[in-house]
Amino acid sequence: MQSLAQEIKSFSKTNLRKQCTRVTTLSGRRIIETWKGSIVQVVEETVQPETPCGYVQDNNWDLQVGYVKPYLLLGSQDAAHDFATLRKYKVTHILNVAYGVENAFPDLFIYKTLSILDQPDTDIISHIKECAQFIDQAKNEKGVVLVHCNSGVSRSVSVVIGYLMLKENQGFGDTFALVKSARPASCPNPGFMEQLKNFKPQDVTQANGLSHD
């Protein structure tokens, strides 16, 4: 029987087994690291996952603007921060309902800012009246208002839907379809969807003396 010292002395690296480690990068790419002794070989796995894992940084600007009405546009913070886009659509007023997003051009446009959290339990209906008044202000001044949040998907979409339901006395289904056709990315969170489905514009109109156009 060999002693431990003899075993160590007679050991050869060729006896080492290969060790494989799969690494998933932040972008979702899978890499295989194969170790054999002190040598490592790195290859990219041929079959990649359909859905990336982890945090994926999106460096592409979303400048798509939804044309809801001649005076009413819908978009993301990217559109609100791109001067060329704002000029292209003749924007004069900007309704910012994002959280933690600063107004980019306070000296060039008329702003209204409401910091709204995109959480299902946020009372989005409580903001409709104030938002409607600002949108009407832009309309009455022959201007164009861009309503935006962070991604232009949930909060700003809900505000625009609520505004149209309030001013045009339409049901949620038809109004959502109209907004969705203007901006396909529209997707209010489940809580906002439920609130809007149960929204009774006549209650707000009667309570606040608002009139339909």
N, C-alpha and C positions, 0 to 999 in steps of 0.2 A: 504493500500500500504506500503510495507516494505521500510525502509530507506536503503541507500547504505551500511551502517555499518551492519545492520541486514542481508542483502543479502550476504555480504562477510562472516559473522559469520556462517550462515547456509549453505554455499556452501560446497558441498562434491566433492572430487576428482573423485568419481565414475560417476559424471555427465560429465566429460571431454570426448570429442570424440577422437577416435584414429586419430593420424596424421601419414601419410605415406610419406616417402621421398625415391625416387629412386636415387641411387648414381652410376655413371659409373666411374670405376677406370681407370687408365692410360692404363691398359692392355686390357680394353674393357669389363671386368666383371661387371655385374649389381648387385647391392646389395640393398635390401629394408630395410630401417630403419623404424620401427613402434613404435610410442610413445603412451603410455597410462599413463597419469599422469607423474610421475617421472621415469617410467620404460621404457626402450628402448629394443626392440627386433630386432636383426639383422639377416637376412637370405639372402641367395644368390638366385637371381631370377632363376627359373628353365629353362626358355627359354632365352638363351643368344643370342646376336646379331651375325649374320654370319660374319660381318666385324668389327674388333675392332675399337674403336673410340680413338681419341687422339694420343699422342706420345707413341709408343711402343718400348721399348729398346730391341734390338736384341743382345744377348750375345753370339750367336753362330758364330764361325768363319767360313768364306767361303773359304775353301781351295781347292775348285774345280778348276782345271787348264784346260783350253781349249787347246788341242793339234791341232794347226792349220797347222803347217808345222814342220818338224824335228828340225828346227832352230827357230821356232816362236811359242810362247805360249801366252796365254791370261788369265788374272785373276784379282782378286781384291787386295786391299792393304793388306788384311789378308794373302794372299798367299805370297805377297812380303815381309811380315814381319815374316814369319815362316821359319826359317833356314832349318828345316827338309824337308819342301816341296821344297825349292829351290835346296837342294842337291839331292832330289829324282828325280827331272826333269833335273838335270845337268845344271842348269842355270848358265850362266857366265856374261850376260849383263842384265840390268834392265832399261826399259824405263818407267819413272814415269810421267804420264800426269795428275796426280791428282792435286788438289788445296789444299795446306796446309798440305800435307802428307810428312813427312821427310823420307829420305832414311835410312833404318835400318842398313845396313852393308856396309858403304862406303869404308871400307878397304878390303872387301872380294869380291866385285863385281864391274863391270864397269857400271856406272850409266850415264843416261842422264835424266834431269828433265825439263819438260815444264809445267808450272802452267796454266792449261786450265780450264775455267769455264764451267760447264755443263748447259749452257743456250742456248736456241734455236737460239738466234741471234749471238752467238759466231761463228767466221769464222774458222771452223774446217779445211777446205781445206787448209788454209794458213799454217798449221802446217805439212801437209802431207810430203812435200819435206824433211824437217829437220828430221822428224821421220823415213822416208824411208832410209835416209843416215845412221842413227844409226843402224837400223835393218840390213842393208846391211853390215855394219861394223862387226856386230856379226856373220853374215853368212860367210863373207870372212875370219874371224878369226877362223872358225870352231867351233863357240860357239853357245849358245842357249840364246835367248833373251825373257824375260818375259815382256809383255806390260801390264801395270796396271793403273787404276785410283783409285777412292775410292771404288766403288762397282763392278767394272769390267763389267758394263752394257752398258754404253753410250759412254763416251769419248774414252776409250781404244779400245772398239769395233769399233768405227768409224775410229780410226787411223789404225787399222788392215785392215779394209775393204778398206780404201783409199789406203793403201800400196799395197794390192793385186790387186786392180783395176789398179794401176799405173804400177806395175811390170809385171803383167800377162795379162794386156789389156783385162780384163773380165768386163762384165756388172755388174751393181749393184745387180740385182736379184740373179744371180748365186753366186756371191761373198758373199752376205749376207747369203744365204742359207748355204754355206760352213762354215762360221764363226758361224752361229746359231747352226749348228750340232755339232761343237766343244765345244761351250759354250752355252747351251740352254737359259741362263739368258740374252743373248745379246738383247739389246733393245735401240738403239740410240734415243735421244729425237727427236721430230718432225722436228726441225730445221736442225739437223744433217742429218736426213733421206733425207730431201729435197735437201740439198747440195750434198749429195753423189749420189742421183739419177741424178743430173744435172752435176756431175763431169765429165770432159773431160780430161782423163789422158794424151792424146797426147799434150794438151796445155802445161802442166807442163813439159813433157818430152822435147819438142822442146825449151821451154823457158830456161830450166836449164841444157840441155845437158845430161839428165839422159837416161840410156839405159835399155831396157827390158832384162830379163834373158832368 
